[in-house]
């Protein structure tokens, strides 16, 4: 069993769930649906290629927000 860290944020009318350990994301109409869909996507991701079982382990997380001008 592995512990995976993720964030959830609202984008338009959907909630986006994004994994911080590997580049996998999903979405749903509710936070619960977004996280359930992320778990399913991660199950498929790790099932697809056995070598993906080595992933970036994150012990602590920091979430921030930046404003940039472009």
C-alpha angles and dihedrals in degrees: 000000000000131000113229124192121215142166130220124207136166119251114179109313095338136076114231120209114199126187116227096200099055134010099267126124139167139174144214144174091259135031089249093052091047093052093044090051090048091053090052091048091050092049089055093044094054093039092053099065120017092208089067089074086092106078139157108284113215116197097178132019134207124194121196143158129228132192116211132183121226 
